[in-house]
């Protein structure tokens, strides 16, 4: 006969004992912070058991048995308030510290988005303290707890960037297709910085547009070097390169070289991974191409005179003061001239327009200074540069589709043809500044040199945007699938296009004007077709934020400044130990 085994020892947690509300008035005990606490002495008992609670009450506080009825109830409430007050003495400072830390994060986010120096945090805190002392002096000490020194701002932005990266990694798992935009530039410390942007779309046509990463190229910047950095960044976020639809670059040889450029090497890499690479679309930055086209008509003869005149007035202190006083005395509409900065796309047009608006005042001032500039009578370049500025402005900004961007370019090319035709016939209606100056200086002869400049500009646009003509049929289908001829569409799309064109609900949704919202309504079977028309993403030309920050801090600032994701500050604060500022 087998001997019975040793009985298992019963554990307290297995008894599932719970605090009873009746014990509060009967024994002066409450349930607080997962403990059974005595209201009288503030001690706790180990087990939520009535025997233990009763024994503690009868042995430690027998004098409280004299309280009965309403008096006992009032005593219990008084002790309860006392306990809550004592606990608040410890929890309130913690809550204040957490709130101060959250405020510190939100201010750091604003500093990054406004591209302000980290040192501005100290100035912001001084302003907050002054306002607090004047408006709510009783709470002024709370504002002193906010940490906003330079190093704290840097750490906060790094944390925010990390949280955004986590959100980006989660989003990239659900995108159906994506495109990449790459821009390599050299910062003030002679370090080559590679910016990588991603624009993806989910199955519900939710568009994602974020900074994927910023990488420093310490050595050479050949195509193979850029490819290695790009693949490393893609692996960090687990990007599936089989979903890559297009690549936008700045057009540098290291990017587009036929044999060893980045795009060629990337296609070879995709083929090695058994991924279809021939459908990968390659484009150059649209705004960059427009800026290069504009450089073809530099109007050097005009700009040389304008820049030298502006420098004569503005770079000499006495001349500048006298010129501004002169404009003030005659109550001129403008108070000063504008410097010309070649690297800024809109600078030439704005400088020329301001110069032309003040040309009479400039002539009078230069005559007083005995400086004769006969070339001031030549008004060439102002109007066409203004037209180029309008195009450049339309191409800027987020949330524009490639079809919309190319429509702006195509429209401008048609305008150039019209401008050329009108100038040839002496019609200056679309060149008001030229017309005004020509009438003033009795210039009636047709300016064929101006017409020649337009010929150069027309040819430049045709050459630089020739790649878009190859995909224009796809752009037309995407921008308006209801007007396209089915016979002219790719055979793989024809049946789906017929279904779309004969669906009245889809036609009504399209007429509402939101193109992406229209494609969200398309049946899932048609999804891939619809996306094929939108896979060429907006080409991003990002103006590099140049300073002397460490690479990690610079990348964090860029990510926080450009991201559409809202950092989860409460989550960040909950994982750290908060301290008040010293």
KOLLODREN-478666 format. One record per residue (C-alpha): residue in three letters; x, y, z; residue number from 1. Coordinates in Angstrom, 1 decimal, padded with zeros to 4 digits. Last residue first. Example, Ala and Ser with C-alpha at 12.3 -4.5 7.8 and 13.67 -1.06 7.14 Angstrom:
<recs>
r|xx|yy|zz|k
SER|013.7|-001.1|007.1|2 .
ALA|012.3|-004.5|007.8|1 .
</recs>
This chain:
<recs>
r|xx|yy|zz|k
UNK|017.2|072.9|-010.3|582 .
UNK|014.6|071.5|-012.6|581 .
UNK|012.2|068.9|-011.3|580 .
UNK|013.0|065.2|-011.9|579 .
UNK|010.9|062.6|-013.8|578 .
UNK|011.9|058.9|-013.8|577 .
UNK|011.3|057.6|-017.3|576 .
UNK|009.0|055.2|-019.0|575 .
UNK|005.7|057.1|-018.3|574 .
UNK|007.3|060.3|-019.8|573 .
UNK|007.8|058.6|-023.2|572 .
UNK|004.2|057.2|-023.2|571 .
UNK|002.8|060.6|-022.3|570 .
UNK|004.8|062.2|-025.0|569 .
UNK|003.4|060.0|-027.8|568 .
UNK|005.0|061.9|-030.7|567 .
UNK|002.5|063.2|-033.3|566 .
UNK|003.3|061.7|-036.7|565 .
UNK|003.3|064.2|-039.6|564 .
UNK|007.1|064.4|-039.4|563 .
UNK|009.2|067.3|-040.8|562 .
UNK|010.5|069.1|-037.7|561 .
UNK|010.7|066.0|-035.5|560 .
UNK|012.6|064.0|-038.2|559 .
UNK|014.9|066.9|-039.0|558 .
UNK|015.7|067.6|-035.4|557 .
UNK|016.5|063.9|-034.7|556 .
UNK|018.7|063.7|-037.8|555 .
UNK|020.6|066.8|-036.6|554 .
UNK|021.0|065.4|-033.1|553 .
UNK|022.4|062.1|-034.4|552 .
UNK|024.8|063.8|-036.8|551 .
UNK|026.1|066.1|-034.1|550 .
UNK|025.0|069.7|-034.5|549 .
UNK|027.1|072.2|-036.4|548 .
UNK|024.5|073.7|-038.6|547 .
UNK|022.8|073.1|-042.0|546 .
UNK|019.1|072.2|-042.2|545 .
UNK|019.1|070.8|-045.7|544 .
UNK|016.4|072.2|-048.0|543 .
UNK|014.5|069.1|-049.1|542 .
UNK|013.7|068.6|-052.7|541 .
UNK|010.9|066.0|-052.7|540 .
UNK|009.5|064.3|-055.7|539 .
UNK|005.8|063.6|-055.2|538 .
UNK|005.2|059.9|-055.6|537 .
UNK|005.0|057.9|-058.8|536 .
UNK|002.9|055.0|-057.5|535 .
UNK|-000.3|056.8|-058.3|534 .
UNK|-001.5|055.2|-061.5|533 .
UNK|-000.2|051.8|-060.5|532 .
UNK|-002.2|052.3|-057.3|531 .
UNK|-005.5|052.4|-059.1|530 .
UNK|-004.6|049.2|-061.0|529 .
UNK|-003.5|047.5|-057.7|528 .
UNK|-006.8|048.5|-056.0|527 .
UNK|-009.2|047.3|-058.7|526 .
UNK|-010.0|044.1|-057.0|525 .
UNK|-010.2|046.0|-053.7|524 .
UNK|-013.2|047.9|-055.1|523 .
UNK|-012.6|051.6|-055.5|522 .
UNK|-013.8|053.9|-052.7|521 .
UNK|-010.3|054.7|-051.5|520 .
UNK|-009.5|055.8|-055.1|519 .
UNK|-012.1|058.6|-054.8|518 .
UNK|-010.6|059.7|-051.4|517 .
UNK|-007.3|059.9|-053.1|516 .
UNK|-008.7|062.2|-055.8|515 .
UNK|-010.6|064.5|-053.6|514 .
UNK|-012.6|066.7|-056.0|513 .
UNK|-016.2|065.8|-055.2|512 .
UNK|-016.6|064.9|-058.9|511 .
UNK|-014.7|061.7|-058.3|510 .
UNK|-017.3|060.5|-055.7|509 .
UNK|-020.1|061.2|-058.1|508 .
UNK|-018.3|059.2|-060.8|507 .
UNK|-017.7|056.4|-058.3|506 .
UNK|-021.4|056.2|-057.5|505 .
UNK|-022.2|056.3|-061.2|504 .
UNK|-020.1|053.2|-062.0|503 .
UNK|-019.8|052.9|-065.8|502 .
UNK|-016.4|054.6|-066.1|501 .
UNK|-015.0|052.5|-063.2|500 .
UNK|-016.0|049.2|-064.7|499 .
UNK|-014.6|050.2|-068.1|498 .
UNK|-011.4|051.2|-066.4|497 .
UNK|-011.2|047.8|-064.8|496 .
UNK|-011.5|046.0|-068.2|495 .
UNK|-008.9|048.2|-069.9|494 .
UNK|-006.2|048.1|-067.2|493 .
UNK|-004.0|045.2|-068.3|492 .
UNK|-004.5|046.2|-071.9|491 .
UNK|-002.8|049.5|-071.3|490 .
UNK|-005.2|052.4|-072.1|489 .
UNK|-005.6|053.9|-075.6|488 .
UNK|-008.6|051.7|-076.5|487 .
UNK|-010.2|052.7|-073.2|486 .
UNK|-010.2|056.3|-074.2|485 .
UNK|-009.6|058.4|-071.0|484 .
UNK|-012.3|060.8|-069.8|483 .
UNK|-013.5|058.9|-066.8|482 .
UNK|-010.1|057.7|-065.5|481 .
UNK|-009.2|061.3|-064.6|480 .
UNK|-005.9|062.0|-062.8|479 .
UNK|-004.8|058.4|-062.8|478 .
UNK|-005.5|057.7|-066.4|477 .
UNK|-003.9|060.9|-067.5|476 .
UNK|-000.8|060.1|-065.4|475 .
UNK|-000.6|056.7|-067.0|474 .
UNK|-000.7|058.3|-070.5|473 .
UNK|001.9|060.8|-069.4|472 .
UNK|004.4|058.1|-068.6|471 .
UNK|006.8|058.7|-071.5|470 .
UNK|006.1|062.4|-071.5|469 .
UNK|007.5|062.6|-067.9|468 .
UNK|010.9|061.5|-069.0|467 .
UNK|011.1|064.5|-071.4|466 .
UNK|011.0|066.9|-068.5|465 .
UNK|014.5|068.2|-068.7|464 .
UNK|014.8|068.4|-072.5|463 .
UNK|011.4|070.0|-073.2|462 .
UNK|011.9|072.5|-070.3|461 .
UNK|015.3|073.5|-071.7|460 .
UNK|013.9|073.9|-075.2|459 .
UNK|011.2|076.3|-074.0|458 .
UNK|013.8|078.2|-071.9|457 .
UNK|016.2|078.6|-074.8|456 .
UNK|013.4|079.8|-077.1|455 .
UNK|012.3|082.2|-074.4|454 .
UNK|015.8|083.7|-074.2|453 .
UNK|015.7|084.1|-078.0|452 .
UNK|012.5|086.0|-077.7|451 .
UNK|014.2|088.4|-075.2|450 .
UNK|017.0|088.8|-077.7|449 .
UNK|014.4|089.6|-080.3|448 .
UNK|013.3|092.7|-078.4|447 .
UNK|010.7|094.1|-080.8|446 .
UNK|011.5|097.8|-081.4|445 .
UNK|009.2|100.3|-079.7|444 .
UNK|011.4|101.3|-076.8|443 .
UNK|010.2|104.8|-075.9|442 .
UNK|011.9|104.9|-072.5|441 .
UNK|008.7|105.1|-070.5|440 .
UNK|006.7|102.9|-072.9|439 .
UNK|009.3|100.2|-072.8|438 .
UNK|009.5|100.4|-069.0|437 .
UNK|005.7|099.9|-068.6|436 .
UNK|005.6|097.1|-071.2|435 .
UNK|008.5|095.3|-069.7|434 .
UNK|006.9|095.5|-066.3|433 .
UNK|003.5|094.3|-067.7|432 .
UNK|004.9|091.3|-069.5|431 .
UNK|001.7|089.3|-070.1|430 .
UNK|000.2|092.1|-072.2|429 .
UNK|003.4|092.7|-074.0|428 .
UNK|002.3|092.1|-077.6|427 .
UNK|005.0|093.1|-080.1|426 .
UNK|004.2|090.3|-082.6|425 .
UNK|007.3|088.2|-081.7|424 .
UNK|006.6|088.9|-078.0|423 .
UNK|003.1|087.4|-078.4|422 .
UNK|004.3|084.2|-080.0|421 .
UNK|007.0|083.7|-077.4|420 .
UNK|004.7|084.3|-074.6|419 .
UNK|002.1|081.8|-076.0|418 .
UNK|004.8|079.1|-076.3|417 .
UNK|005.9|079.9|-072.8|416 .
UNK|002.4|079.6|-071.5|415 .
UNK|002.1|076.1|-073.0|414 .
UNK|005.2|075.1|-071.2|413 .
UNK|003.8|076.6|-068.0|412 .
UNK|000.7|074.4|-068.2|411 .
UNK|002.8|071.3|-068.8|410 .
UNK|004.8|072.1|-065.6|409 .
UNK|001.7|072.7|-063.5|408 .
UNK|000.1|069.5|-064.8|407 .
UNK|003.3|067.6|-064.0|406 .
UNK|002.9|068.6|-060.3|405 .
UNK|-000.8|067.6|-060.2|404 .
UNK|-000.1|064.2|-061.8|403 .
UNK|002.8|063.7|-059.4|402 .
UNK|000.4|064.1|-056.5|401 .
UNK|000.7|067.0|-054.0|400 .
UNK|000.4|066.3|-050.3|399 .
UNK|003.3|068.5|-049.3|398 .
UNK|004.4|072.0|-050.5|397 .
UNK|006.3|073.5|-053.4|396 .
UNK|005.4|073.1|-057.1|395 .
UNK|003.0|076.0|-057.1|394 .
UNK|005.8|078.3|-055.7|393 .
UNK|008.2|077.3|-058.4|392 .
UNK|005.6|078.0|-061.1|391 .
UNK|004.9|081.5|-059.7|390 .
UNK|008.6|082.1|-059.4|389 .
UNK|009.0|081.2|-063.1|388 .
UNK|006.3|083.7|-064.1|387 .
UNK|008.1|086.4|-062.0|386 .
UNK|011.4|085.6|-063.8|385 .
UNK|009.6|086.0|-067.1|384 .
UNK|008.4|089.4|-066.0|383 .
UNK|011.6|090.8|-064.6|382 .
UNK|014.0|089.5|-067.3|381 .
UNK|014.6|092.6|-069.5|380 .
UNK|014.0|096.1|-068.1|379 .
UNK|016.9|097.8|-069.8|378 .
UNK|016.8|101.5|-068.9|377 .
UNK|019.0|100.9|-065.9|376 .
UNK|021.8|100.1|-068.4|375 .
UNK|022.7|103.8|-068.5|374 .
UNK|024.2|103.7|-065.0|373 .
UNK|025.7|107.1|-064.1|372 .
UNK|027.1|107.6|-060.6|371 .
UNK|027.3|111.2|-059.6|370 .
UNK|026.0|110.4|-056.1|369 .
UNK|023.1|112.7|-056.7|368 .
UNK|022.5|110.9|-060.0|367 .
UNK|022.6|107.6|-058.2|366 .
UNK|019.8|108.7|-055.9|365 .
UNK|017.7|110.0|-058.7|364 .
UNK|018.1|106.8|-060.7|363 .
UNK|017.4|104.6|-057.6|362 .
UNK|014.2|106.6|-057.0|361 .
UNK|013.1|106.0|-060.6|360 .
UNK|014.0|102.3|-060.5|359 .
UNK|012.2|101.6|-057.2|358 .
UNK|009.5|099.3|-058.6|357 .
UNK|012.1|097.8|-061.0|356 .
UNK|014.5|097.0|-058.1|355 .
UNK|011.7|095.4|-056.1|354 .
UNK|010.8|093.2|-059.2|353 .
UNK|014.4|092.3|-059.9|352 .
UNK|015.1|091.2|-056.3|351 .
UNK|011.9|089.2|-056.0|350 .
UNK|012.5|087.4|-059.3|349 .
UNK|016.2|086.7|-058.5|348 .
UNK|015.5|085.5|-054.9|347 .
UNK|012.8|082.9|-055.7|346 .
UNK|015.2|079.9|-056.0|345 .
UNK|017.5|080.9|-053.2|344 .
UNK|021.1|079.8|-054.1|343 .
UNK|021.8|083.0|-056.0|342 .
UNK|021.0|085.4|-053.2|341 .
UNK|020.1|088.9|-054.4|340 .
UNK|019.8|091.6|-051.7|339 .
UNK|016.5|093.4|-051.5|338 .
UNK|016.0|097.2|-051.8|337 .
UNK|014.5|099.3|-049.1|336 .
UNK|011.4|101.1|-047.7|335 .
UNK|008.9|100.3|-050.4|334 .
UNK|005.7|102.3|-051.1|333 .
UNK|007.7|105.5|-051.2|332 .
UNK|006.8|108.3|-048.8|331 .
UNK|009.1|110.8|-050.5|330 .
UNK|011.0|111.4|-047.3|329 .
UNK|011.0|107.7|-046.3|328 .
UNK|012.5|106.7|-049.6|327 .
UNK|015.2|109.4|-049.1|326 .
UNK|015.9|108.3|-045.6|325 .
UNK|016.4|104.7|-046.8|324 .
UNK|018.8|105.9|-049.5|323 .
UNK|020.7|108.1|-047.0|322 .
UNK|021.1|105.3|-044.6|321 .
UNK|022.2|102.8|-047.3|320 .
UNK|024.7|105.3|-048.8|319 .
UNK|026.3|106.0|-045.4|318 .
UNK|026.6|102.3|-044.4|317 .
UNK|028.0|101.1|-047.7|316 .
UNK|026.9|097.5|-048.6|315 .
UNK|023.3|098.6|-049.3|314 .
UNK|023.7|101.3|-052.0|313 .
UNK|026.7|100.1|-054.0|312 .
UNK|025.7|096.5|-053.4|311 .
UNK|022.2|097.1|-054.9|310 .
UNK|023.8|098.8|-057.9|309 .
UNK|026.3|096.0|-058.5|308 .
UNK|023.6|093.4|-058.2|307 .
UNK|021.3|095.2|-060.7|306 .
UNK|024.0|095.9|-063.2|305 .
UNK|025.3|092.3|-063.2|304 .
UNK|021.7|091.0|-063.1|303 .
UNK|020.8|092.7|-066.4|302 .
UNK|023.8|091.6|-068.4|301 .
UNK|023.7|088.1|-066.8|300 .
UNK|020.0|087.6|-067.9|299 .
UNK|020.3|084.1|-066.3|298 .
UNK|018.2|082.5|-068.9|297 .
UNK|019.4|078.9|-068.6|296 .
UNK|019.3|079.2|-064.8|295 .
UNK|015.5|079.0|-065.0|294 .
UNK|015.8|075.5|-066.4|293 .
UNK|018.0|074.4|-063.5|292 .
UNK|015.4|075.8|-061.0|291 .
UNK|012.6|073.8|-062.8|290 .
UNK|014.7|070.7|-062.7|289 .
UNK|015.3|071.2|-058.9|288 .
UNK|011.5|071.7|-058.4|287 .
UNK|010.8|068.5|-060.3|286 .
UNK|013.3|066.3|-058.4|285 .
UNK|014.6|063.8|-060.9|284 .
UNK|012.7|060.6|-061.8|283 .
UNK|013.2|056.9|-062.0|282 .
UNK|010.4|054.3|-062.1|281 .
UNK|011.1|050.7|-061.2|280 .
UNK|009.1|048.6|-063.7|279 .
UNK|012.3|046.9|-064.9|278 .
UNK|013.2|045.8|-061.4|277 .
UNK|011.1|042.7|-060.9|276 .
UNK|012.4|041.2|-057.7|275 .
UNK|014.4|037.9|-057.7|274 .
UNK|016.8|039.2|-055.0|273 .
UNK|019.6|039.5|-057.6|272 .
UNK|017.2|041.5|-059.7|271 .
UNK|016.6|043.9|-056.9|270 .
UNK|020.3|044.4|-056.4|269 .
UNK|020.8|045.1|-060.1|268 .
UNK|018.0|047.7|-060.0|267 .
UNK|019.6|049.3|-057.0|266 .
UNK|023.0|049.4|-058.9|265 .
UNK|021.4|051.2|-061.8|264 .
UNK|019.5|053.6|-059.6|263 .
UNK|022.7|054.4|-057.5|262 .
UNK|024.9|055.1|-060.6|261 .
UNK|027.6|052.7|-061.6|260 .
UNK|026.9|051.9|-065.2|259 .
UNK|024.3|054.4|-066.5|258 .
UNK|025.0|057.1|-063.8|257 .
UNK|021.8|058.4|-062.3|256 .
UNK|022.7|058.9|-058.6|255 .
UNK|026.4|059.3|-058.6|254 .
UNK|026.0|061.4|-061.7|253 .
UNK|023.8|063.9|-059.8|252 .
UNK|020.1|064.1|-060.9|251 .
UNK|018.7|065.1|-057.5|250 .
UNK|017.0|061.7|-057.0|249 .
UNK|013.5|060.3|-057.1|248 .
UNK|013.1|056.5|-056.9|247 .
UNK|010.0|054.6|-057.8|246 .
UNK|007.7|051.6|-057.0|245 .
UNK|009.5|049.8|-054.1|244 .
UNK|007.2|047.1|-052.9|243 .
UNK|009.8|044.3|-053.6|242 .
UNK|012.1|046.4|-051.4|241 .
UNK|010.3|045.2|-048.2|240 .
UNK|011.2|047.8|-045.6|239 .
UNK|012.3|046.2|-042.3|238 .
UNK|012.8|049.6|-040.7|237 .
UNK|016.5|049.2|-039.9|236 .
UNK|016.9|047.1|-043.1|235 .
UNK|015.8|050.1|-045.3|234 .
UNK|018.5|052.3|-043.6|233 .
UNK|021.2|049.7|-044.3|232 .
UNK|020.1|049.3|-047.9|231 .
UNK|020.3|053.1|-048.4|230 .
UNK|023.8|053.3|-046.9|229 .
UNK|025.1|050.5|-049.1|228 .
UNK|023.5|052.1|-052.2|227 .
UNK|025.0|055.5|-051.4|226 .
UNK|028.5|054.0|-051.2|225 .
UNK|027.9|052.0|-054.4|224 .
UNK|026.8|055.1|-056.3|223 .
UNK|029.9|057.0|-055.3|222 .
UNK|030.0|059.5|-052.4|221 .
UNK|033.5|058.8|-051.1|220 .
UNK|034.5|058.9|-047.4|219 .
UNK|032.5|060.1|-044.4|218 .
UNK|029.1|059.7|-045.9|217 .
UNK|026.7|060.7|-043.1|216 .
UNK|023.2|059.2|-043.1|215 .
UNK|019.8|060.9|-042.6|214 .
UNK|016.8|058.6|-042.3|213 .
UNK|013.3|057.7|-043.4|212 .
UNK|012.0|061.2|-043.3|211 .
UNK|008.2|060.8|-043.7|210 .
UNK|005.4|060.8|-046.2|209 .
UNK|002.7|058.2|-045.6|208 .
UNK|-000.5|058.4|-047.7|207 .
UNK|-003.6|056.5|-046.6|206 .
UNK|-004.9|054.9|-049.7|205 .
UNK|-006.9|052.2|-047.9|204 .
UNK|-004.4|049.6|-049.0|203 .
UNK|-001.6|051.7|-047.7|202 .
UNK|000.4|054.3|-049.6|201 .
UNK|004.1|055.1|-049.2|200 .
UNK|006.3|058.2|-049.4|199 .
UNK|009.8|057.7|-048.0|198 .
UNK|012.5|060.3|-047.6|197 .
UNK|016.2|059.6|-047.5|196 .
UNK|018.6|062.5|-046.8|195 .
UNK|022.3|061.8|-047.5|194 .
UNK|024.8|064.1|-045.7|193 .
UNK|028.3|064.6|-047.1|192 .
UNK|030.4|066.1|-044.3|191 .
UNK|032.3|069.3|-045.2|190 .
UNK|031.6|070.7|-041.7|189 .
UNK|029.1|073.3|-043.1|188 .
UNK|027.0|070.5|-044.7|187 .
UNK|027.5|068.7|-048.0|186 .
UNK|024.5|067.5|-050.0|185 .
UNK|023.0|064.2|-051.1|184 .
UNK|019.2|064.0|-051.8|183 .
UNK|017.2|060.8|-052.0|182 .
UNK|013.5|060.4|-052.6|181 .
UNK|012.0|056.9|-052.1|180 .
UNK|008.8|055.5|-053.3|179 .
UNK|006.4|053.1|-051.6|178 .
UNK|003.8|050.4|-052.3|177 .
UNK|001.4|048.4|-050.2|176 .
UNK|002.1|050.0|-046.8|175 .
UNK|001.2|047.9|-043.8|174 .
UNK|004.6|047.2|-042.2|173 .
UNK|005.9|050.7|-043.0|172 .
UNK|003.4|052.0|-040.5|171 .
UNK|004.9|050.2|-037.5|170 .
UNK|008.4|051.3|-038.4|169 .
UNK|007.2|054.9|-038.7|168 .
UNK|005.6|054.8|-035.3|167 .
UNK|008.9|053.5|-033.8|166 .
UNK|010.8|056.2|-035.7|165 .
UNK|008.4|058.9|-034.3|164 .
UNK|009.2|057.6|-030.7|163 .
UNK|012.9|057.8|-031.4|162 .
UNK|012.6|061.3|-032.7|161 .
UNK|010.8|062.4|-029.6|160 .
UNK|013.5|060.9|-027.5|159 .
UNK|016.2|062.6|-029.4|158 .
UNK|014.3|065.9|-029.2|157 .
UNK|014.1|065.5|-025.4|156 .
UNK|017.8|064.8|-025.1|155 .
UNK|018.7|067.9|-027.1|154 .
UNK|016.3|070.1|-025.1|153 .
UNK|017.8|068.7|-021.9|152 .
UNK|021.3|069.6|-023.1|151 .
UNK|020.3|073.2|-023.9|150 .
UNK|018.4|073.9|-020.7|149 .
UNK|014.6|073.7|-020.7|148 .
UNK|013.6|071.7|-017.6|147 .
UNK|010.3|072.9|-016.2|146 .
UNK|010.3|072.9|-012.4|145 .
UNK|010.3|076.7|-012.2|144 .
UNK|006.8|076.7|-013.6|143 .
UNK|005.5|074.9|-010.5|142 .
UNK|007.2|077.6|-008.3|141 .
UNK|005.0|080.3|-009.9|140 .
UNK|001.8|078.7|-008.8|139 .
UNK|000.8|081.2|-006.1|138 .
UNK|002.2|084.0|-008.3|137 .
UNK|-000.4|083.5|-011.0|136 .
UNK|-000.3|086.3|-013.5|135 .
UNK|002.8|088.3|-012.7|134 .
UNK|005.0|085.6|-011.3|133 .
UNK|003.8|083.2|-014.0|132 .
UNK|004.6|085.6|-016.9|131 .
UNK|008.1|086.2|-015.6|130 .
UNK|008.7|082.5|-015.1|129 .
UNK|007.4|081.7|-018.6|128 .
UNK|009.7|084.3|-020.2|127 .
UNK|012.7|083.0|-018.3|126 .
UNK|011.8|079.4|-019.5|125 .
UNK|011.6|080.5|-023.1|124 .
UNK|015.1|082.1|-022.9|123 .
UNK|016.6|079.0|-021.4|122 .
UNK|015.0|076.9|-024.2|121 .
UNK|016.4|079.2|-026.8|120 .
UNK|019.8|077.6|-026.3|119 .
UNK|018.6|074.6|-028.4|118 .
UNK|018.7|076.9|-031.4|117 .
UNK|015.3|077.3|-033.3|116 .
UNK|014.3|075.2|-036.3|115 .
UNK|010.6|076.1|-035.8|114 .
UNK|009.7|072.4|-035.7|113 .
UNK|012.6|071.6|-033.4|112 .
UNK|011.8|074.4|-030.9|111 .
UNK|008.2|073.4|-031.0|110 .
UNK|009.1|069.8|-030.1|109 .
UNK|011.3|071.0|-027.3|108 .
UNK|008.3|073.0|-025.9|107 .
UNK|006.2|069.8|-026.0|106 .
UNK|008.9|067.8|-024.3|105 .
UNK|009.4|070.3|-021.5|104 .
UNK|005.6|070.5|-021.0|103 .
UNK|005.6|066.7|-020.5|102 .
UNK|008.4|067.0|-018.0|101 .
UNK|006.6|069.7|-016.0|100 .
UNK|003.5|067.5|-015.9|99 .
UNK|005.6|064.5|-014.7|98 .
UNK|007.3|066.7|-012.0|97 .
UNK|003.9|068.0|-010.9|96 .
UNK|002.5|064.5|-010.7|95 .
UNK|005.5|063.4|-008.6|94 .
UNK|005.1|066.4|-006.3|93 .
UNK|001.4|065.6|-005.9|92 .
UNK|002.0|061.9|-005.0|91 .
UNK|003.9|062.4|-001.8|90 .
UNK|001.9|065.1|-000.1|89 .
UNK|-001.2|063.6|-001.7|88 .
UNK|-000.8|060.5|000.5|87 .
UNK|-001.0|062.6|003.6|86 .
UNK|-004.1|064.4|002.4|85 .
UNK|-005.8|061.2|001.5|84 .
UNK|-005.1|059.8|004.9|83 .
UNK|-006.5|062.9|006.6|82 .
UNK|-009.6|062.8|004.5|81 .
UNK|-010.2|059.3|005.6|80 .
UNK|-009.6|060.1|009.2|79 .
UNK|-012.3|062.9|009.0|78 .
UNK|-014.7|060.5|007.2|77 .
UNK|-014.3|057.9|009.9|76 .
UNK|-014.8|060.5|012.7|75 .
UNK|-018.0|061.7|011.0|74 .
UNK|-019.4|058.2|010.8|73 .
UNK|-018.5|057.4|014.4|72 .
UNK|-020.3|060.6|015.6|71 .
UNK|-023.4|059.7|013.5|70 .
UNK|-023.8|056.4|015.3|69 .
UNK|-021.1|055.4|017.8|68 .
UNK|-017.7|056.5|018.9|67 .
UNK|-016.9|054.9|022.2|66 .
UNK|-015.4|051.9|020.5|65 .
UNK|-012.5|054.2|019.4|64 .
UNK|-010.8|053.7|022.8|63 .
UNK|-010.0|050.0|021.9|62 .
UNK|-007.5|051.1|019.2|61 .
UNK|-004.5|048.7|019.2|60 .
UNK|-006.0|045.5|020.6|59 .
UNK|-009.6|045.8|019.3|58 .
UNK|-008.8|047.3|015.9|57 .
UNK|-005.8|045.0|015.2|56 .
UNK|-007.8|041.9|016.1|55 .
UNK|-010.8|043.0|014.0|54 .
UNK|-008.6|043.5|010.9|53 .
UNK|-006.8|040.2|011.4|52 .
UNK|-010.1|038.2|011.9|51 .
UNK|-011.7|040.1|009.0|50 .
UNK|-009.0|038.8|006.5|49 .
UNK|-007.4|041.0|003.9|48 .
UNK|-003.9|039.7|004.8|47 .
UNK|-000.8|041.5|005.8|46 .
UNK|-002.4|044.3|007.9|45 .
UNK|-001.6|047.9|007.2|44 .
UNK|-000.5|050.8|009.5|43 .
UNK|-002.0|054.3|009.1|42 .
UNK|-002.5|054.6|012.9|41 .
UNK|-006.2|055.6|012.8|40 .
UNK|-007.3|055.0|009.2|39 .
UNK|-005.9|051.4|009.3|38 .
UNK|-004.8|050.3|005.8|37 .
UNK|-005.7|047.1|003.9|36 .
UNK|-003.3|047.3|000.9|35 .
UNK|-003.5|047.4|-002.9|34 .
UNK|-002.8|051.2|-002.9|33 .
UNK|-005.5|051.9|-000.4|32 .
UNK|-008.4|049.7|000.8|31 .
UNK|-009.8|051.2|004.0|30 .
UNK|-010.0|050.3|007.7|29 .
UNK|-011.8|052.0|010.6|28 .
UNK|-013.1|048.8|012.1|27 .
UNK|-016.9|048.9|011.6|26 .
UNK|-017.1|052.0|009.4|25 .
UNK|-014.4|050.9|007.0|24 .
UNK|-014.9|047.1|007.5|23 .
UNK|-018.3|047.2|005.7|22 .
UNK|-016.5|047.9|002.5|21 .
UNK|-015.1|044.3|002.5|20 .
UNK|-011.6|043.8|001.2|19 .
UNK|-011.1|040.7|-000.8|18 .
UNK|-009.6|037.2|-000.2|17 .
UNK|-008.8|035.1|-003.3|16 .
UNK|-007.7|032.1|-001.2|15 .
UNK|-005.1|031.2|-003.8|14 .
UNK|-003.0|034.3|-003.0|13 .
UNK|-002.7|033.1|000.6|12 .
UNK|-001.0|029.8|-000.4|11 .
UNK|-002.1|026.4|000.9|10 .
UNK|000.7|024.0|001.6|9 .
UNK|000.4|020.9|-000.6|8 .
UNK|-000.2|017.7|001.3|7 .
UNK|002.8|015.3|001.5|6 .
UNK|002.2|012.1|-000.4|5 .
UNK|000.0|009.2|000.9|4 .
UNK|002.0|006.0|001.5|3 .
UNK|001.4|003.4|-001.1|2 .
UNK|000.0|000.0|000.0|1 .
</recs>
